Amino acid sequence: MNSTHRVEVVPVKLRRHDNADSLSVVDVFGYTVIVRTADWKDGQLGAYLPPDSVVDVSRPEFAFLSGGMKTHSRIRAKKLRGVQSFGLLIPAPEGATIGDDLVEHFGVTHYEPELSSACSGGEAEAAPAHLSRLSKFDVDALRRYQHLFELGEAVLVTEKINGANARYCYLDGRMWCGSRTEWKRQDDKNMWWRALVATPTLRAWCESNPGYIVYGEVYGDVKGFRYGLTKGQVGFAAFDVWLPEGRWANAEAGRNMLTLVPRVPLLYHGPFDLETVYALAEGPSTKPHAEHVREGCVVKPCVERWDEHVGRVCLKAVGAGYLEKGK
């Protein structure tokens, strides 16, 4: 499952900013974006860059973000006169139409946090067909695709842990360990293998369930948040199970399979309500010993569903508090 990092062309409709006469609010999908009223008019087409887009400030469209000597700038969320603004809206080029993706036109990339210097990437290795044909794991934004959930639909919401994606499987008489994009050769310095060593119940579960793939997050001395671990330490928290028959386990069933394996914190299990989910994306992390803001949350239907445009219906709501801090 791959997320779609896009710069989409959208129609602009201004609404009044209650705290600033010179500013207006534009609703883009599930986001609010603050713009200067004088720069826009209703019906104009804009190109929307969501938070965590990275732009080249040498381009004239983004020169105002240069801030001195830097060559690239990361688009963030911030409050402007008391109203949250998610991302950036710039005029669409002539000839653009609603729905066009201009990510290549503007040379926009997606921000990827750097791994800790204590974490080794490790060498990749070829894996059996059952493992090698899997695509990289990624999750799209709830604010962009919130229409995929129906009010009252049974959902499971978990905390989004800030770390490095990982997957583990016991197959052909041995353990396989992978990052988000590749399977890793065994190496005691490799953080994905170190997380396996630090989580003996994970290995035991995989060995008892050959062919099942456990997906989760390696956290700790990985990125910006340590979740109570010290320098050099890593841990693992599971969030999904891929079944040998080639499909995801239903959310609740998959979680129940892993009762002896550390799992991402469960925030909510019940009927879907958009504002409830957005509220769950904010606040401090619920993981024991963490002393920082949570990154956000992930919402999944209790019964797996597929969308022809997005793929698996599993979406994330990144917290405004996290985006403002810019970790």
C-alpha positions as CSV (number, residue, x, y, z in Angstrom):
1,M,0.0,0.0,0.0
2,N,1.6,3.3,-1.1
3,S,0.4,6.8,-0.1
4,T,-0.1,9.4,-2.7
5,H,1.9,12.6,-2.1
6,R,0.3,15.0,-4.5
7,V,0.1,18.7,-5.3
8,E,-3.4,18.9,-6.5
9,V,-5.2,21.7,-8.4
10,V,-8.2,22.8,-6.5
11,P,-10.9,25.6,-6.8
12,V,-10.6,28.4,-4.3
13,K,-13.5,29.7,-2.3
14,L,-12.7,32.3,0.3
15,R,-14.4,32.6,3.7
16,R,-13.8,35.2,6.3
17,H,-11.1,34.9,8.9
18,D,-12.8,36.0,12.2
19,N,-9.6,37.4,13.6
20,A,-7.9,39.1,10.7
21,D,-9.5,41.3,8.0
22,S,-6.6,40.8,5.6
23,L,-6.7,37.0,5.8
24,S,-9.2,34.4,4.5
25,V,-9.7,30.7,5.0
26,V,-9.8,28.2,2.2
27,D,-11.2,24.7,2.7
28,V,-9.2,22.1,0.8
29,F,-10.4,18.6,1.2
30,G,-10.4,18.2,5.0
31,Y,-7.8,20.9,5.6
32,T,-8.0,24.6,6.3
33,V,-5.5,26.9,4.6
34,I,-5.0,30.6,5.5
35,V,-4.3,33.0,2.6
36,R,-4.0,36.7,2.0
37,T,-7.4,37.9,0.8
38,A,-5.9,40.3,-1.6
39,D,-4.0,37.6,-3.5
40,W,-7.0,35.4,-4.3
41,K,-10.6,35.6,-5.7
42,D,-13.4,33.0,-5.7
43,G,-13.2,30.5,-8.5
44,Q,-9.4,30.9,-9.0
45,L,-7.5,27.7,-9.3
46,G,-4.8,27.0,-6.7
47,A,-2.2,24.2,-6.2
48,Y,-2.3,22.8,-2.8
49,L,0.8,21.6,-1.0
50,P,0.0,19.6,2.2
51,P,2.2,19.7,5.3
52,D,5.5,17.9,5.0
53,S,5.9,18.9,1.4
54,V,9.5,20.0,0.6
55,V,10.1,22.8,-1.9
56,D,13.1,24.2,-3.7
57,V,13.3,27.9,-2.6
58,S,15.3,28.8,-5.6
59,R,12.1,28.6,-7.6
60,P,10.2,31.9,-7.8
61,E,7.0,30.4,-6.4
62,F,8.8,29.5,-3.1
63,A,11.4,32.2,-2.9
64,F,9.5,33.8,0.0
65,L,10.3,30.7,2.1
66,S,14.0,30.9,1.7
67,G,14.7,32.3,5.2
68,G,18.4,33.0,4.4
69,M,20.9,30.4,3.3
70,K,18.7,27.3,3.0
71,T,18.0,25.7,-0.4
72,H,14.8,23.8,0.5
73,S,12.0,24.4,2.9
74,R,9.5,22.1,4.6
75,I,5.9,23.1,4.5
76,R,4.4,22.9,8.0
77,A,1.2,23.5,9.8
78,K,0.8,26.6,11.9
79,K,-1.8,28.9,13.6
80,L,-2.3,32.3,12.0
81,R,-4.3,34.6,14.3
82,G,-5.9,31.7,16.1
83,V,-6.9,29.6,13.1
84,Q,-5.0,26.4,12.1
85,S,-3.4,26.5,8.6
86,F,-2.4,23.2,7.1
87,G,0.0,23.5,4.2
88,L,0.4,26.1,1.4
89,L,-1.8,27.3,-1.5
90,I,-0.1,28.9,-4.5
91,P,-1.7,29.9,-7.9
92,A,-2.0,27.1,-10.4
93,P,-0.2,27.6,-13.7
94,E,-2.0,28.5,-16.8
95,G,-3.7,25.6,-18.4
96,A,-4.0,23.5,-15.3
97,T,-7.4,21.9,-14.5
98,I,-9.0,20.8,-11.3
99,G,-7.5,17.5,-10.1
100,D,-4.2,17.8,-11.9
101,D,-1.2,16.6,-9.9
102,L,1.6,19.2,-10.1
103,V,4.1,17.5,-7.8
104,E,6.6,17.2,-10.7
105,H,5.8,20.6,-12.2
106,F,6.8,22.3,-9.0
107,G,9.6,19.8,-8.1
108,V,7.9,19.0,-4.7
109,T,9.1,16.1,-2.7
110,H,7.9,14.6,0.6
111,Y,9.7,15.1,3.9
112,E,11.3,12.0,5.3
113,P,12.7,12.4,8.8
114,E,16.4,11.3,9.1
115,L,17.1,8.2,11.2
116,S,19.3,8.6,14.3
117,S,23.0,8.3,13.7
118,A,22.9,5.4,16.1
119,C,20.8,3.4,13.6
120,S,22.4,1.5,10.8
121,G,20.5,1.0,7.6
122,G,22.1,-2.4,7.0
123,E,22.4,-4.4,3.7
124,A,19.4,-5.6,1.8
125,E,18.9,-9.2,0.9
126,A,16.7,-11.1,-1.6
127,A,13.6,-12.7,-0.1
128,P,11.3,-15.6,-1.2
129,A,8.5,-14.6,-3.6
130,H,5.9,-14.6,-0.8
131,L,7.8,-11.7,0.7
132,S,9.5,-9.9,-2.2
133,R,6.3,-9.1,-4.1
134,L,4.9,-7.0,-1.2
135,S,4.9,-3.3,-1.9
136,K,6.3,-0.8,0.6
137,F,4.0,0.2,3.4
138,D,2.6,3.7,3.6
139,V,-0.7,5.3,4.7
140,D,-2.6,8.2,3.1
141,A,-4.0,11.2,5.0
142,L,-7.4,11.1,6.5
143,R,-8.0,14.8,5.9
144,R,-7.6,14.1,2.1
145,Y,-9.7,11.0,2.0
146,Q,-12.1,11.4,4.9
147,H,-15.0,10.6,2.6
148,L,-13.9,6.9,2.6
149,F,-15.3,6.4,6.1
150,E,-19.1,6.5,6.8
151,L,-20.5,8.1,9.9
152,G,-21.1,5.3,12.5
153,E,-18.9,2.7,10.7
154,A,-17.1,0.5,13.2
155,V,-13.5,1.5,13.4
156,L,-10.3,1.0,15.4
157,V,-8.0,3.9,16.1
158,T,-4.5,3.5,17.3
159,E,-1.7,5.9,18.1
160,K,0.8,6.6,15.3
161,I,4.2,5.9,16.7
162,N,7.1,8.1,15.4
163,G,9.8,5.7,14.3
164,A,10.8,3.4,11.3
165,N,8.4,1.0,9.6
166,A,9.3,-2.7,10.1
167,R,8.1,-6.2,9.2
168,Y,8.9,-9.6,10.5
169,C,8.2,-13.1,9.2
170,Y,9.3,-16.7,9.9
171,L,9.6,-18.6,6.6
172,D,11.7,-21.5,5.3
173,G,13.1,-22.2,8.7
174,R,14.4,-18.8,9.5
175,M,13.4,-15.3,10.5
176,W,13.1,-12.5,7.9
177,C,13.4,-8.9,9.0
178,G,12.5,-5.9,6.8
179,S,12.3,-2.2,6.7
180,R,9.5,-0.3,4.9
181,T,11.2,-0.8,1.5
182,E,13.4,-3.9,1.7
183,W,14.4,-7.0,3.6
184,K,17.5,-6.7,5.6
185,R,20.4,-9.1,6.0
186,Q,21.0,-10.1,9.6
187,D,23.3,-7.7,11.4
188,D,23.6,-7.1,15.1
189,K,24.1,-3.4,14.3
190,N,21.0,-3.1,12.2
191,M,18.2,-1.5,14.2
192,W,15.5,-3.7,12.7
193,W,17.3,-6.8,13.8
194,R,18.1,-5.2,17.2
195,A,14.5,-4.5,17.7
196,L,13.7,-8.2,17.1
197,V,16.3,-9.2,19.7
198,A,14.8,-6.7,22.1
199,T,11.3,-8.2,21.6
200,P,11.6,-12.0,22.2
201,T,7.8,-12.4,22.1
202,L,7.8,-11.2,18.5
203,R,10.2,-13.9,17.4
204,A,8.3,-16.5,19.4
205,W,5.0,-15.5,17.7
206,C,6.5,-15.5,14.2
207,E,8.0,-18.9,14.7
208,S,4.7,-20.2,15.9
209,N,2.9,-18.7,12.8
210,P,5.1,-19.3,9.8
211,G,4.2,-17.3,6.7
212,Y,2.4,-14.6,8.7
213,I,4.0,-11.1,8.5
214,V,3.9,-8.8,11.5
215,Y,4.1,-5.1,10.6
216,G,4.9,-2.4,13.2
217,E,7.2,0.4,14.2
218,V,10.7,0.4,15.5
219,Y,11.0,3.3,17.9
220,G,13.3,4.8,20.5
221,D,16.7,6.1,19.4
222,V,15.4,6.2,15.8
223,K,14.0,9.7,15.0
224,G,13.0,12.6,17.1
225,F,11.0,10.9,19.9
226,R,12.4,8.2,22.2
227,Y,9.3,7.1,24.1
228,G,11.2,6.7,27.3
229,L,14.1,4.7,25.9
230,T,17.7,5.8,26.3
231,K,20.4,6.5,23.7
232,G,21.1,3.4,21.6
233,Q,17.9,1.6,22.7
234,V,15.1,0.5,20.3
235,G,11.8,-1.1,20.8
236,F,9.0,-2.5,18.6
237,A,5.2,-2.0,18.5
238,A,3.0,-4.0,16.1
239,F,0.1,-2.6,14.2
240,D,-0.8,-5.1,11.4
241,V,-0.8,-8.7,10.4
242,W,-0.5,-9.9,6.8
243,L,-1.9,-13.3,6.3
244,P,-0.3,-16.1,4.3
245,E,-3.3,-16.2,1.9
246,G,-2.3,-12.7,0.8
247,R,-4.5,-10.2,2.6
248,W,-4.6,-8.1,5.8
249,A,-6.2,-9.4,8.9
250,N,-9.2,-7.5,10.0
251,A,-8.2,-4.8,12.4
252,E,-9.6,-6.2,15.7
253,A,-8.7,-9.8,14.8
254,G,-5.1,-8.9,13.9
255,R,-4.7,-7.0,17.1
256,N,-6.1,-9.9,19.1
257,M,-3.6,-12.3,17.4
258,L,-0.8,-10.3,18.9
259,T,-1.8,-10.1,22.6
260,L,1.7,-11.3,23.7
261,V,3.5,-9.0,21.3
262,P,4.0,-5.2,22.1
263,R,1.4,-3.3,20.1
264,V,0.7,0.4,19.3
265,P,-1.6,1.9,21.9
266,L,-5.3,1.5,21.2
267,L,-7.1,4.9,21.4
268,Y,-10.6,4.1,20.4
269,H,-12.8,1.3,19.2
270,G,-16.3,2.2,18.2
271,P,-18.4,4.1,15.6
272,F,-16.6,6.5,13.3
273,D,-16.9,10.2,13.9
274,L,-14.6,12.5,12.1
275,E,-14.2,15.1,14.9
276,T,-13.6,12.3,17.4
277,V,-10.7,10.9,15.3
278,Y,-9.2,14.4,14.8
279,A,-9.3,14.9,18.5
280,L,-7.5,11.6,19.1
281,A,-4.6,12.8,16.9
282,E,-3.7,15.5,19.4
283,G,-2.2,15.5,22.9
284,P,0.7,13.7,24.6
285,S,1.7,10.3,23.6
286,T,-0.2,7.5,25.4
287,K,2.8,5.2,25.3
288,P,4.1,4.5,28.8
289,H,7.2,6.7,29.8
290,A,6.8,8.9,26.7
291,E,7.2,12.6,27.5
292,H,6.3,14.3,24.2
293,V,3.4,15.0,21.9
294,R,1.9,12.1,19.9
295,E,2.5,12.1,16.2
296,G,-1.2,11.4,15.5
297,C,-3.4,8.4,15.0
298,V,-4.3,5.7,12.4
299,V,-7.9,4.7,11.7
300,K,-9.0,1.5,10.1
301,P,-12.4,-0.1,9.5
302,C,-13.0,-3.1,11.7
303,V,-13.7,-5.1,8.5
304,E,-11.0,-4.6,5.8
305,R,-12.1,-2.6,2.8
306,W,-10.4,-1.6,-0.5
307,D,-10.8,1.6,-2.5
308,E,-10.1,1.6,-6.2
309,H,-8.2,4.9,-6.0
310,V,-6.4,4.8,-2.6
311,G,-6.1,1.0,-2.1
312,R,-6.5,-0.3,1.4
313,V,-8.7,1.9,3.5
314,C,-6.3,2.7,6.4
315,L,-5.7,6.4,6.9
316,K,-3.7,8.6,9.3
317,A,-4.5,11.8,11.0
318,V,-1.2,13.6,11.9
319,G,-1.7,15.9,14.8
320,A,-1.5,19.7,14.4
321,G,0.6,19.8,17.6
322,Y,3.1,17.5,16.0
323,L,3.2,19.3,12.7
324,E,3.7,22.6,14.4
325,K,6.7,21.3,16.3
326,G,8.2,20.1,13.0
327,K,9.9,16.9,14.3
